[in-house]
């Protein structure tokens, strides 16, 4: 008779993180956030661990996901992008956050950057109201959100000519 697998027996899954696929052994109930951090990608922050604050936001299949709510095994087969990645939007966003005063303590910044990268990729022409709405889903106690919205809009303007040049080819 086959032995029942204990709830905490590790399972192996293949995770594609920042373009690099790796087989990882994780307990079935390990969150994606914990698995990323356990494997050295500590830029993904853990705040509330209830999916409310957004500090743990990563992109899964190009869309923002609260990695504290997703299980690592659920991410198998889906490309994951973290703050350590090199998505084109991240460079522009990092610079805009830095120059626009959207960085304070920095704890929430990786989640905001990933959220904004997903937004700018999915909705490159998002209105200022839409940017404000999306950004309001993450929490920041230092800046009040206004510099963050402004930084996302600056990056959006900087990315627009690159997108137009890319579509003209």
N, C-alpha and C positions, 0 to 999 in steps of 0.2 A: 504494500500500500504506500502511496506517495505521501511524503511528509508535508504537512501544511507549512507554508512559509510564514515565519514570524513577521509581524508588522514592521519591525525595524531591521529585518534582513536587507542589506543593500541590493539594489538592482543596478545593472549597467545600462546606461543610455548614451546615445551619441548626441552631443550638443554642438551646434554650429554657432560659435560666439565670435563676433567681429571677423567673420570670414575664415575662421580656423575651426575645423571640426576635431573634436576630442571625445573619446569615450570616458565617461565619468561614472564612478560607483557612488550611488547616493541611496540613503533610505527612501522608500517610496513617498514618505510624507515631508521630505526636505523641500523647502520653498526654493524657487528659482533664485531669489535674492541671496539666501544662505549658501546655495550651491556655488553661485558666482563668487561670493566673498571667500568661501572655503578654498576656491581655486585661484586666489590671488587677485581677483578683480574687485578691489575694495572701493572703487569709485562709486559703486551703487550703494547708496546709504540706506540704513534702516532707521526709520523714525518711529511712526506709530505702530507699525506691523499689523495694521488693520485695514490698509488700503485707503486711508483718509488723506494723509499728508502729501503723498506723491513723491517723496524723497527717493523712493526705490524704483522710479519709472525707468524702464528700458524699452527698446523697440523690439517687438516680436512680429515677424512677417511685415515689418515696416510700420507697425502701429504701436502707439504707446500702451504699455501694460504695466500694472502695478505688480512688480516681481515678488512682493511679499505675499501676494494672494495666489500666484501661480505656482504650481509644483514643478520642480525641475523635470520630472518625467513627462509632463505635459508639453514641454518645450522641444522634445525630440522631434526632429524633422522640420523645425521652424528656425529660420535664421534669427539670431538674437544680436542686437547691437547695444553696446553699453557705452558709457562715457569714455572708456578707454579706446573706443574705435576711432576710425578716421573718416566718418561720413562727411561729405563736402559741406553740408549745412552746419556741422559742429564747429568748424574753424571760424566761419562768419559769426556764428552765435557767440562763441567764446570771446571774440574780439569785441563784439557789440556789448556784451554783458560787462566786460572789463572797462571799456571806454565810457559806458553809460551809467556807471555806478550801480549796476544791478547786482553786484557782488558785495555782500556784507560779511557775515560769518562764513558763508560758503557751504553750509551743510545741505541746504536745499538745492543748490545750484545744479548738481548733476541731473536731478530729476526734472528741473525746469528746462535744462538744455535738451534733454532727450524728448520731453514733451513738445518743445518748440520745433525740434528737428522733424519729428513726426508730422506736426501740423504743416510746416513749410513744404514738406515733401508731398503731403496729401492734398493740401489746399494752398498752393503757392500764391494765390491772389486773395487770401482771406482778408476780410475787412478788419479795420481796427477793432470794431465791436466783437467780431468773431475771435480775434486774437485775445482780447480781454476776457471773453467768455471761457476760452480754453485754458488760458493761464490761471484763471480763478479756481480751477480744479485742484491746483497744488497750493500748499501753504508756505508762506514765508512770513516770519515775524520781524524781520529786520528792515526790509525795504518798503513794505506796504504794497508791493506789486506794481506800482506805477513805473519805476525804472525798468522792471522786467518786461512789461508790455512794450515800453519804448524801445528797449534793446531788440526784442523780437521783430518789431516793425522796421528798425534800422537794418537788421540782417535780411529781412524780406526784400527791402529795396535794393540792397547790394547783390542779392542772388538773382533778381529779376533779369538784368542784362545777360547774365551767364545762361540762364534758361532760354532766353530768346535766341542767343547765339547757337545754343545746342539744338534748338528746334529748326533753325534755318538751314542746317546741313542736310 
